[in-house]
């Protein structure tokens, strides 16, 4: 059977774009459909604009510390409209780069919503249908409002934050995951009065217990009004803003309420179930190690599969798919020991096992150090960094590394290479320290803090 394309990609985010470009470079005839803006969650409403907001919010503390070092700096406050204008320009520039890269690779772009109308057919919202030997679904995910909260429609999600016309003076953030904690730090840094409610006993569930407890103390000390074991019950419009009521009976009036309480895969109403694609309990596309769904001609990569919801992982999955199907190089994406960073203030970088995970299958030694780095100590700041290594007591392999420190995202990328490579504690110890740095602690911790 002759097809219009060798590959039709549904979704113009990082995973779909990488797969389309690589497949085209391998000589495949490729088309890609995107219903909103090229770049997906990461570029348009996620990683990139969020990180730029983190940069912007850090200057407040920077001005304070600068005074401690002798600088005479006068700040007139944060200009949200100026920042928003520049942010919009930058996102438009990045979207154009994505489009240009696709076009230069020979990918045909279809602007519009695509629906899978057959095992080898895609129909666009303009009514046109196209056949393809392979279909790749890379539609990502979306944040959801908690329907159990009365009046939840008065709140917004992370998608909406970047479209706010004004910076909220009083903001409530509901949630305790990395998105909630990042936005709490952002708005706190920009000068908003930040309240955070989280229903669980601690923020960042699933991360290393010691590290997340350490970070919670820092966030609270920085001025974020954090309440654990507390969830939203209802929102209602009041004369002065949005009145929120919590499970604890606590109440408050806010200019904005952000729900960061969960995400769902974008699989609704795109024809998947009609053609026989199996979905998981949360609506994710069930795939095998080759990113192939239950329908052999349909593959999926990225957040829509419910695997690791990180942009670099989606990119690896998309590249591996294209190499395997069109490049004659069969390979799968490696989902083991993936480093990641949470852009709180300070940042939290992590790779490998948490202490709680490690003790299930290993006898471990824990090396941990908390201290005031030189830069903080000089200006009298009490903020302490954390460096932590988890070591298999038998093999001596470093099983995990957790860092809470300025620039932890940059540090964990490098530490991730060592942990992924299976280096031992003695390999770390043989590495000469770079002095004076906070990160030298990774190679100078000589005695375990505890064993388990």
RAWO-V971654 format. One record per helix or strand. SS is the DSSP state (H for helix, E for strand). FROM is the first residue (numbers start at 1). LEN is the number of residues. Records with the same first field share a line. If there is no record, write none. Layout:
SS: FROM-LEN, FROM-LEN
//
This chain:
E: 5-6, 30-5, 108-4, 114-5, 121-4, 129-9, 141-3, 150-1, 156-1, 170-5, 193-6, 225-4, 232-7, 241-6, 251-4, 256-4, 263-3, 279-1, 285-1, 292-1, 298-3, 340-3, 347-6, 364-8, 385-8, 397-9, 424-1, 450-2
H: 14-12, 40-6, 47-22, 80-26, 152-3, 158-4, 178-13, 209-13, 273-3, 302-4, 311-16, 355-7, 374-5, 408-13, 425-6, 439-5
//
